[in-house]
């Protein structure tokens, strides 16, 4: 997990890529934002990367982003290029 500095009430775009070091694995990774699960993701086979995008809102000045594997052992989900960017509303 990582605790992020956020603005209460602000909206953010969360993006990241997933694959696996084996697989494919159904329901391999749960993504939590601010203590709530926003998705449980199935991962593709090794070397196949899939981009995921979510729009999330912050409730406080610190927000925890957490990735939780559902698999034990040495196999599981892989993450890359995790990004959280504030969404600027149109003027």
C-alpha positions, -999 to 999 in steps of 0.1 A, spaced: 0 0 0 9 36 -2 -6 66 16 -12 95 -9 -16 132 -2 -51 141 -15 -76 169 -14 -109 161 3 -137 159 -22 -113 160 -52 -115 134 -80 -86 114 -92 -78 91 -122 -61 59 -110 -44 39 -138 -21 8 -137 -12 -22 -157 -15 -59 -146 -1 -92 -158 9 -123 -139 39 -144 -133 20 -175 -145 -17 -176 -150 -41 -165 -162 -56 -161 -127 -93 -153 -121 -99 -127 -93 -62 -125 -86 -59 -89 -73 -82 -66 -52 -77 -29 -55 -87 -7 -25 -90 30 -24 -95 47 10 -103 14 27 -129 2 2 -125 -24 -25 -131 -8 -59 -123 -38 -81 -112 -74 -81 -92 -81 -112 -83 -112 -131 -48 -113 -145 -37 -124 -179 -9 -149 -187 28 -139 -182 38 -112 -206 3 -100 -214 -3 -65 -199 -38 -50 -194 -44 -13 -186 -70 -5 -159 -85 29 -152 -108 41 -124 -121 74 -113 -120 78 -75 -127 105 -50 -108 114 -19 -125 118 14 -96 132 34 -61 147 31 -45 113 31 -58 84 10 -45 48 11 -41 30 -22 -37 -8 -16 -33 -38 -39 -40 -72 -23 -31 -104 -40 -56 -133 -37 -30 -159 -45 -4 -175 -23 30 -189 -31 53 -176 -57 27 -170 -84 4 -140 -85 -4 -106 -100 22 -82 -113 18 -44 -114 34 -17 -135 31 20 -141 7 29 -113 -5 65 -116 -29 87 -96 -36 121 -112 -61 148 -101 -90 152 -125 -96 189 -134 -132 195 -140 -141 214 -173 -145 251 -169 
